[in-house]
């Protein structure tokens, strides 16, 4: 053993390296301020770099950072203002810095972590107040909405079938209830929790694409009569497809009458509960036992920062608490007694910084502007005979079709158009299926997006569609 002191993996010239990294981050922020004329693709230098064998010797950190930035520049960045496909994060700048600071300290909030525990608890309370769930909200911060939903439904399963975590189903049958357009994470949770994917009851929709409360009640009553145990109703507060918000008040009535857990999957849409424009759609939220919010979606911070809001922590403790020789508790409960995760970075720091630096009012205004932008897009499409608006936006998702030339199948045309848009690179939309029809879907969840970016959607679409028509001749 040598007698050298200090790190075995020092970063040489770290001040200079840090300054260089900061310059790369600033350059990326500047590039996100405005739309790109196109999306560059990887070329031979990227392919050569990413086909190299494992390095045996080190190299210049500045050169390595430059190479990494070059790879990222030809990757799809959801932070760009005309990325309307899917529901992604937009890389709030203070959140980026929070992630860097968090990673530097590398705190683990699985066990007692001092002030970091208090910061996470405060962030959860702030979010609970912001969306109208509970100003004294408890809960956990997780790696994503899928994990938050799974965590909540684990607690719901333990309440519905006490002792399940130790004894298993023991022949008992269970069921979950959700909208037919609920996120797949609900079915995935049913598969993982031993409920069974086929035991997820997809409840029919009403004219606003919301779960029908009466149909949900009937499904629960039918299962109860058959000896099947209802674990939870999962209401969606902003479906991925159209942004529909289930009737939370009516579903709370259904659940309270039957003593069934109500979980709200608001991963995408729940931040809109804080707005004057859309807030009324979320009436009844506070009556739910739990709710999921992905702050890395419509609260703009970088991935990943999902928050599970709860009114009490005991439900999670009953589902997750444990004692192990390698982690003595000394009578106190730790974060690992409330969650699936043992390695828990301080993900809440970026959201804490977002609220602290920008304030709740500015964040609320950003969400309201996105809602207005979605309404602007809908009005532009309705006024343009080249397009068909398929569903008026309840939040910020817009589903529509470009009308094809005579004799061309509309489904084939719109699927081809989505691919052609990706190749063109000026805007990015997602292809989707709405009631069996292939359509295009735009979702506005970016604090950088402007009205000009919205107006570009029909203009670029029409131009790219004309190119398809010419190519078909």
N, C-alpha and C positions, 0 to 999 in steps of 0.2 A: 504494500500500500504506500502511495506517495504521501509526502508531507504538505502538499499544497492545500491551501484553504480556499473557501469560497465555492461558487457553483461549479459543478462539473459540466454544465452546459451554458456558459456565459454568452450573452449577446454582445459581441464586440461593437464598440462605437454606438451604443444603444441610443444616446441622445440624437445622433445624426440619423439613425434608422427610424426613430420615432418621428422626427421632423419630416422624413421622407414619407412615412406612412400617412401622416396627417395631410401632406400635400396630395397624395393619391385619393384620400377620402374626399378632400375638398374638390378635386377635379371631378370626381363622380357626382357629387352634389350639384355642381354647376351643370353637368351634362343632363341631370334630371330636371332642371328648371324649365326646359323647353322640349318640345317633341323632336324626335330624331327624324330625318328624312327617310331613313330606312334602318332595318336591323342587320348589322353586319354578321356574316357567318364565319365559322372557324375556317382557317386556311392551313396550308401545309406547316407553318411554324407552330401552330397550336397542336396539330396532329403529332408532329415530331416530339414536342415537349411532353405530351400526355401519353406517349408510347414508350418513354424512357424507362429503363430498369431502375430498381431501387438504388438510390445513391449510397455509395460507401463512404465517400468523403463529403464534407460540407462545401458550401459555396457562399457567395456574397449575399447577405440578407437583403440588401437593396436590390440586387438583380433578381432575387427570388420574389420580392414583393412586386417588382415591375412585371415579372412573368405572370404572377397571380392576377394582377390588375388587368393585364392583357386578356387573360382567359375570361375574366368576369365581364369585360367589355363586349365580348361576343356571346354572352349568355343572356337569356331572357330575364330582364330585371323588372319586377312588378312595380318598382318605384317610379317607372316612367309614366308621364301623365296620360298617355294614350294606350296604356295596357288595361283593356276592359274585359279581358278573358278571365273567367273564374273570379274568386274573391280572395284577393291577396293583400299582403301588407305593402305599405308604401314608404317604409324606411324613414320614419320621422327622425330628423337629424339629432335631436337631443337624446332620442332613444338609442341611436347608433353609438353615441359617446357613452351613454349609460352601459351599454353592452361591453364596451372596451374597459370601462372602469370595473364593472362587475367581474369580468374575466381576469383582470389583473389581480384582484383580491381573492378570487376563486373561493368565495364563501360557500359553504354547504348548509342550506337551511333545512336539512333533514333532521339534524339534531340541534341542540341549543347553540345558537349562533350570535348571541348577544343582541346588539342593536338592530341587526339585520332582521331578526324575528319581529321586532316592533315595527320596522319599516314595512314589512310584508303585510302585517295585520292592518296597519294604517291604510295601505293601498287598497286592500280588500274593502275596508269600510268606506273609503272614498268612492270606490266604484259602485258599491251597493247603494250609496246615497245618490250618485249621479244618475243611475238608471231607474231609481225608484223601487228597488227591491227591499232594502233595509239599511238605514243609516248606521246600524250597529252590526252589519253583516260580518259573518265569520266565513271560513272556507280555506281553500288552498289554491295555489298557483301551479299550473301544470304545463306539460309540454305541448298541448294542443287540445282542440275541442273534443277529439275522439277520446283522449284520456280523461278530460273533465266529465264527459258524459258517462264514461265507463265507471268512474269513481262514484258519481251520484247514484247510478243504477246499482252498484254494488251495495251501497248503503240502503237503497230501497229494497233490494232483495233480502237483506238481513232483517229489515223491519217486517217484511211480509212473511218471511220464513225464519224466525229466530233459530240460531244454531246452524244455519245452512253452511256457513264457512267451515265448521268443524265436522258436520255429519253428512253433508251433501244433500241431494234432493230426497233421498230415501223414498223414491217412488212418487213423490208429489209433482204434479204438473203446474207450470207457471205460464204467464203470458204478459206481454207488453202491448201498449196501445199507442199508435201515433198516426199522423197524417200519411196518406199514400205518397206524399212528396217529401216526407221527412228524410233527413240525411242518412246515408248508409251506416254511419257510425252507430245508430240505434240498433240496427240488425246485427252489426258486428259485436256490440256489447252483449246482445242476447245469445249469440253463439259462444262467446267467451265465458259468460256467466252461467252456462248450463241451462239457460232458459230454452234455447233453441231458436234458430232463425225462423223456422216455420211457425213459431208461437208468437211472432210479432204480428199483431192485427193491424193491417193497413186500413184505416178508417176512411170512408168516402169523403169527398170534398164538397163544399158548397159553391155558390156562384162566384165567391171571391177567393176560391182555391184554399179555403181553410178547412181544417178537420171539422166534421159535423158533430157537435156535442151530443145530440140525441143518439146518433149512430154509435158514438163512443160508449155512451151509457148502456145502450142495448147490448153491445159486444161484451162489456164487463158483466152485465147481469146474466147473459147466456153462459159465460165461462163459469161464473159462480154456481149456477145451477148444475153445471156439469162437473163440479168439484175441482175446477182449475183456479189457481190462486193468482189474482191480479197483482203484479209486482209494482207497476207504475204506468201512468199515462205520461207520454213525452209530447208536450206541446212544442211547436216550432214557432219561434219569434223571428221570422224572416227566412223563408225557405230558400235554399240555394238556387232553385230554378227561377222563381218569379218574385221572391221577397214577400210572400204571403205571411201574415201574422195570424196564428190561430186565436180564437176567441178565448183568451185566458180566463176571463171572469166566468164564462159559462162552464168551462172545463174545471175550474176550481170548485164550482157547485157540484158537478158530477163526482169529483174525487172526494170532496168532504162528506157527501152523503154516503159514500161507500168506504170511507177510510182508506183510500188509495193514494199513494204518493204521487204528487204532481211535480214533474221536472220540466223546466223550460229550456229547450235548446235554443239559446239566443246567440250562438257563436258568431253569426254574421250580423243579425239585425238588431240585437238588444240595445246597442248604443243609441239608436234612434228614439228609444223611449225617453231620452233626455230632451228631445226637441219639441217645440210647440207644434210643428207641422205634423208629426207622426205620433206624438206621445199618447194620444187617446187610444191608439190601436193596442196598447200594451196594458190597458186597464185590467187589474186583477193579478198583475205580476207578483205583488207582495204576498199573495195567498199561496204561492207555490212553495214547496219544501226546498227546492234547489233550482239554480239557474246557471247556465254556462254562458260566458262572454269571452270571445277571442279578441283580446286587445290588439293582437297583430292583424286584425282585419280592419274594423271600422273605428278603431281608436288610433290607427296609423303607426303604431310602434313596430319595430322589426320582429320577425319570427324568432322564437315562439314565446307567446305570453298569453296563455288561456287561464281564465279565472273561474273557479267553481264557487258560486255564492251560496251560502247556507244561513239559516236562522239559528241553528245550533250545531255544535261540533260533536255532540254525543253520538249522533247517528253515524258519523264517520268513525268514531272510536269503536263503536260496536262492530263495525265491519273490518277495521284494519289494525286495532291495537294488538300489541304482542310484547312479549318479554324474551330477550335473547341474551345469552351470556356475554356476547361481544358488545352489547349496548345496554348496560344497566340503566334503569329508569329512575331509581331513587324516589319512587312515588309520583313523579311528574310525567305527563304525556308529552311526547315529542311530535314533530311534524310527521315522522314516519308512521305514527299511529293514526294518521288521518288520510293517508294517500298510498298509492301503489309504488311511488318512487323513493328510492334511497339516495340517489345522486340528484340533488335539487339545487341548481344554481339560483342565484337571487334574480329570477326573471322579473320580479315585480319592480326592480329598480328603474327600468326604463319607463314603466307606466307611472311610477311615483314622480320621476323627473318630468314626464309629459304634463301631468297635472300641476306640478310645482312651477315649471317654467312658463307654460302657456296659459294655465288656468282653465277651469271647467267651462267658462263662458266661451272662450275662443275655440275650444274643441267642439262644443255644441254648435257653434256657428259653422265650423268646417263641415260637420255632418249635415246641417241644414242646407249648405250650399250644394253638397253632393245630391241631396234629394231634389233640389231645384234643377240641377243639371240633368237628372234622370227625367224629370218632367219636361224639360226643354227638348230632350231627345225624342220623347214620345210625341210631343206636339209637332216637331219637324217631320217625323215619320208619317203622322196622320195627315199632314198637309201635302205630302209628296205622293203622287199616284204611283210611283215606282215601288213603294213599300206597303206592307201590311203590318200594322201593329196588332200583336196577338193578345197582349194583356197589358192593361194600364198599370204602371208601376205603383205599388203600395209603398215601397221604400226606394231603392236605387237600382233595382234590376229591371231590365227592359228586354222583352222577348219580341222579336219581329221577323219578318221575312222580306227578302227582295223578290219582287215578282218577276218570274222568268219570261223570256220571249215566248210567243205562241208556239205550242207544240212541245215545249221543254218541261219535263217533270220538275215541279217546284222543290221536292225533297232533294233530288239529285243536284239541282242547280244551287241550292243554298249550302249543301255540303261541299260542293266544289268551290263555292265562293269563300267559305271559311278557310279552306286550304290555300286559295289564291291570295287571300288577305295576309295570311302568315308569310307567304313567300314575298309579297310586296313589302311588308314590314313597317308601313307607316302607322297603322293601327292594328290592334290585336283584339279580335272577338272570339267567343267560344261558339262552337256548334252545339245545339241542344235539341232535345226531343220534347215537344209540348203536345200532349194529346195525340201522339202518333205522327205529328208533323215535324219534319226537320226544320229548324229555325236558327236564327242567330241571336245571341244573347250578349248584352253589354251590362256590366255591373260597375257602378261608379263608387269607388271607396278610396279615392286618392285625394289627399289634401292639395296636391299640385294641379289637378285637373281644372281647366277653365272652360268657360262657355265656348271659346274658340275651338278647344279640343273636341267638344261635343259636336259642334257644327261640322267638324271635319269628318265625322262618321258617315253621314249619308253621302257627302261629296266624294270621299275616297271609295266608298262602296260602289257608287254608281260608275265611277271610273274603272274600277277593277272588274265590275260586271260587264262593262262594255268590252273590255279586253277579252273576257271569256267568250263573249258572243262572237267576236271577230275570230278568235282561235277556233271556234266550232265550225266556221264556214269552210 
